[in-house]
Amino acid sequence: MSEKKEQKQDTPVFRSFAEAVNTLSELMKIETAIESALNDSHVPHHETRKMLRAMNTMEASATPLCQYISILFEKVGLGKIEITKKEIFRIEFSVSKPCPVCKLYKDAHSKSCYITAETLSKFFTNDLEIPSTAKETACINEGKERCTFLVEMQPLAVYQIALDAVDDDIIEYIFKKKGTSGNANKSITCTQISKDLGVDADEVKYHCEILENFKIIDSNLNLTEIGLAYRKHTGKVQKEEKVFPPPWQHLEKITESIASAESFAEAMSRSIKSEEEVVINEKDIINLAEEAKKSKSFAELLFKTLKQEEDKND
């Protein structure tokens, strides 16, 4: 009995149809804005590479891409998002109070920001070309200080974009000189690599630090098992790198697209609100959050909600 009460309390409940429609209207504006923004947000690999190669959270946060993510998410209505932890294949983002999505589910006592997690996943997968999953790991609505989201990136895709031509040259050089990581008789140095490849010594040192961070080489400039596997399949791994302007160079255009999308959504929501008022008894309270968890898109969620109302009126 106590479990049922706790579950009921932790589920966002809308006390009237009007309240549900108001929330649907806001969600419609956010989702429409997101779709419009993501369509214009494809990022060139050389910009994504800067974020992926960042050695720590501070470096990652300073990249143009991360600053763009923060601006974009705030513009579409998801709140100001920032990186709070950076690993090789995992990035943690967070939204501090006030979180706009949490406010839509003001009676919730559980994680509510599924739309933010979904947007992160879509952005990384489609606009960065890194297949990724994202999930909310903490939420203001469950009593936390901030909403946090964990993005987990596919390792192969990360290697495809993060490592560049100079990295590949260094990997090939080490392999030819040392073969496997177990061949300790043939020691090499960054200075030697610099001289033989004709690359600046400081640049070689930087690339070796990157390769070590990505577990491609060890501290003794030996190829690791991961490095050997990468080198073996490097022809299949590398992608054609297209050169085009990053989205933040036409941010004004994206902002206008978002505004147009929001205007359309606002017109749609007014149309919905202008329909005949429906009297809702307490027994007819709509549990929108539960339906949201089962729906793949806002359109599906809206259809389910309105269908419920039609069935009740038949």
C-alpha positions in Angstrom: 0.0 0.0 0.0 2.8 2.4 0.9 4.6 1.6 -2.3 1.6 2.6 -4.3 1.3 5.9 -2.5 5.0 6.6 -3.0 4.8 5.8 -6.7 1.7 8.0 -7.1 3.5 10.9 -5.4 6.6 10.5 -7.6 4.6 10.7 -10.8 3.8 14.2 -12.4 0.0 14.6 -12.4 -2.0 17.2 -14.2 -5.1 18.2 -12.3 -7.2 19.4 -15.2 -7.4 19.2 -18.9 -6.6 22.9 -19.2 -3.4 22.4 -17.2 -2.4 19.5 -19.5 -3.1 21.5 -22.6 -1.0 24.4 -21.3 1.9 22.0 -20.7 1.4 20.5 -24.1 1.5 23.9 -25.7 4.9 24.7 -24.0 6.3 21.3 -25.0 5.1 21.9 -28.5 7.0 25.2 -28.7 10.1 23.6 -27.3 10.1 20.5 -29.5 9.3 22.6 -32.6 12.2 24.9 -31.8 14.5 22.0 -31.2 13.7 20.4 -34.5 14.3 23.6 -36.3 17.6 24.3 -34.5 19.0 20.8 -35.0 18.3 20.9 -38.7 20.7 23.8 -39.0 23.4 22.7 -36.5 25.6 20.2 -38.4 29.1 20.7 -37.1 32.3 20.1 -39.1 34.7 17.5 -37.8 37.5 19.8 -37.2 35.4 21.7 -34.6 34.1 18.6 -33.0 37.7 17.4 -32.8 38.6 20.3 -30.5 36.0 19.3 -27.9 36.9 15.6 -28.1 40.7 16.2 -27.7 40.2 18.5 -24.7 42.2 17.1 -21.8 39.8 18.3 -19.1 36.4 19.8 -18.4 37.7 23.4 -18.5 39.3 22.9 -21.9 36.2 21.3 -23.3 34.0 24.1 -21.9 36.2 26.7 -23.7 35.7 25.2 -27.2 33.4 27.0 -29.6 31.3 23.9 -29.9 30.5 23.7 -26.2 29.7 27.4 -26.1 27.4 26.9 -29.0 25.6 24.0 -27.3 25.0 26.2 -24.3 23.6 29.1 -26.4 21.5 26.7 -28.5 19.8 24.9 -25.7 19.0 28.1 -23.9 17.4 29.5 -27.1 15.2 26.5 -27.7 13.9 26.7 -24.1 15.8 23.9 -22.4 17.8 26.1 -20.0 21.4 27.1 -19.8 23.4 23.9 -20.1 27.1 23.4 -19.4 29.7 20.6 -19.3 30.5 19.5 -15.7 32.6 16.4 -16.5 34.6 15.4 -19.6 36.0 11.9 -20.2 37.2 10.2 -23.4 33.9 8.6 -24.4 31.5 10.2 -21.8 30.5 13.8 -21.2 28.3 15.0 -18.4 26.1 18.1 -18.9 24.1 20.0 -16.3 21.3 22.6 -16.1 21.1 24.7 -13.0 18.1 26.3 -11.4 15.7 27.4 -12.7 15.2 24.5 -15.2 12.4 25.4 -17.7 11.5 21.7 -18.3 11.3 21.0 -14.6 8.9 23.9 -14.2 6.6 22.3 -16.7 6.3 19.3 -14.4 6.0 21.3 -11.2 4.2 18.6 -9.2 6.8 15.9 -10.2 9.1 14.3 -7.6 11.1 12.3 -10.1 13.3 12.8 -13.2 11.3 15.0 -15.7 13.7 16.2 -18.4 13.5 13.4 -20.9 13.3 16.0 -23.7 16.7 17.5 -22.8 18.3 14.0 -22.8 16.7 13.2 -26.1 17.9 16.5 -27.6 21.5 15.8 -26.5 21.4 12.3 -28.0 20.0 13.7 -31.3 22.6 16.5 -31.5 25.6 14.2 -30.9 24.3 11.5 -33.2 23.1 13.6 -36.1 24.9 16.9 -36.0 28.3 15.6 -34.6 28.0 12.2 -36.4 28.9 10.4 -33.2 26.2 7.8 -32.3 25.4 8.5 -28.7 23.0 7.8 -25.9 22.0 10.3 -23.3 20.1 9.9 -20.0 19.2 12.1 -17.1 21.1 11.0 -14.0 19.8 13.6 -11.6 16.9 16.1 -11.6 15.9 19.2 -9.7 12.4 17.8 -9.4 13.7 14.9 -7.3 15.4 17.3 -4.9 18.8 17.7 -6.6 20.7 21.0 -7.0 20.8 20.6 -10.8 19.7 18.4 -13.6 22.5 16.3 -14.9 22.8 14.4 -18.2 25.3 11.7 -19.2 26.2 11.4 -22.9 27.9 8.2 -23.8 29.6 8.2 -27.2 30.4 5.3 -29.4 34.2 4.8 -29.1 34.9 4.0 -32.7 33.1 7.1 -33.9 35.1 9.2 -31.4 38.4 7.8 -32.8 37.2 8.4 -36.3 36.8 12.1 -35.6 39.2 12.8 -32.8 42.4 11.6 -34.4 43.8 13.5 -37.4 46.3 12.9 -40.2 49.3 13.8 -38.0 48.2 11.4 -35.3 48.0 8.7 -38.0 51.5 9.5 -39.3 52.9 9.2 -35.7 51.1 5.9 -35.2 52.5 4.5 -38.4 56.0 5.7 -37.6 55.9 4.1 -34.2 54.6 0.8 -35.7 57.4 0.7 -38.3 60.1 1.5 -35.7 58.8 -0.7 -32.8 56.2 -3.1 -34.2 54.3 -4.1 -31.1 54.2 -2.6 -27.6 56.4 -5.5 -26.3 59.4 -4.5 -28.4 61.3 -2.4 -25.8 64.7 -2.7 -27.5 63.9 0.0 -30.0 63.3 3.2 -28.1 62.3 6.4 -29.8 61.7 9.9 -28.7 59.5 12.8 -29.8 62.6 14.6 -31.0 63.4 11.7 -33.3 59.8 11.6 -34.6 59.9 15.3 -35.2 63.1 15.1 -37.2 62.0 12.1 -39.3 58.5 13.3 -40.0 59.4 17.0 -40.5 56.9 18.1 -37.9 57.6 20.7 -35.2 58.9 19.1 -31.9 56.2 20.8 -29.7 53.5 19.7 -32.1 54.7 16.1 -32.0 54.8 16.3 -28.2 51.2 17.6 -28.2 50.0 14.8 -30.5 51.7 12.2 -28.4 49.9 13.5 -25.3 46.6 13.2 -27.2 47.4 9.7 -28.4 48.3 8.6 -24.8 45.1 10.2 -23.5 43.1 8.1 -26.0 45.0 5.0 -25.0 46.6 4.6 -28.4 50.2 4.7 -27.1 51.7 4.4 -23.6 54.1 6.7 -21.8 57.1 5.0 -23.5 55.7 5.6 -27.0 54.7 2.0 -27.5 51.5 1.2 -29.3 48.8 -0.3 -27.0 46.5 -3.1 -28.1 44.0 -0.4 -28.9 46.6 1.5 -30.9 47.5 -1.7 -32.9 43.9 -2.4 -33.6 43.3 1.2 -34.7 46.3 1.1 -36.9 45.3 -2.2 -38.5 41.9 -0.8 -39.4 42.8 2.8 -40.0 41.8 2.6 -43.7 38.3 1.6 -42.7 38.1 4.0 -39.7 38.9 7.3 -41.4 36.0 9.4 -42.7 36.0 11.9 -45.5 36.2 15.2 -43.8 34.0 17.8 -45.4 34.8 21.5 -44.9 31.9 23.9 -44.2 31.2 26.8 -41.8 30.2 25.8 -38.3 26.6 26.7 -37.3 27.7 29.4 -34.8 28.8 31.5 -37.8 25.2 31.8 -38.9 23.6 31.9 -35.4 21.4 34.8 -36.4 19.8 32.6 -39.1 19.2 29.8 -36.6 17.7 32.2 -34.1 15.3 33.4 -36.7 14.4 29.8 -37.6 13.7 29.0 -33.9 11.5 32.1 -33.6 9.5 31.1 -36.7 9.1 27.6 -35.4 8.0 28.9 -32.0 5.5 31.2 -33.6 4.0 28.3 -35.6 3.8 26.2 -32.4 2.1 29.1 -30.6 -0.5 29.4 -33.3 -1.1 25.7 -33.1 -1.5 25.8 -29.3 -3.9 28.7 -29.5 -6.0 26.6 -31.9 -6.1 23.7 -29.5 -7.0 26.0 -26.5 -9.9 27.6 -28.5 -11.6 24.2 -28.8 -14.7 23.6 -26.7 -13.9 23.5 -23.0 -14.0 20.2 -21.4 -15.1 19.6 -17.8 -12.8 17.2 -16.0 -13.8 15.3 -12.9 -11.2 14.3 -10.5 -11.3 10.7 -11.7 -10.4 12.0 -15.2 -7.1 13.6 -14.2 -4.5 13.0 -17.0 -1.2 11.5 -16.1 0.8 13.1 -19.0 4.3 12.1 -17.7 3.5 8.4 -17.8 2.3 8.7 -21.4 5.4 10.8 -22.2 7.7 8.0 -21.1 5.9 5.6 -23.6 5.9 8.1 -26.5 8.7 8.5 -29.0 7.7 12.0 -30.0 5.6 15.0 -29.0 3.2 14.3 -31.9 2.6 10.8 -30.6 2.1 12.1 -27.0 -0.4 14.8 -28.2 -2.3 12.2 -30.2 -2.6 9.9 -27.3 -3.8 12.6 -24.9 -6.4 14.0 -27.3 -7.5 10.4 -28.2 -8.1 9.8 -24.5 -10.4 12.8 -24.4 -12.3 11.7 -27.5 -12.8 8.2 -26.1 -14.2 9.7 -22.9 -16.7 11.8 -24.8 -18.0 9.0 -27.0 
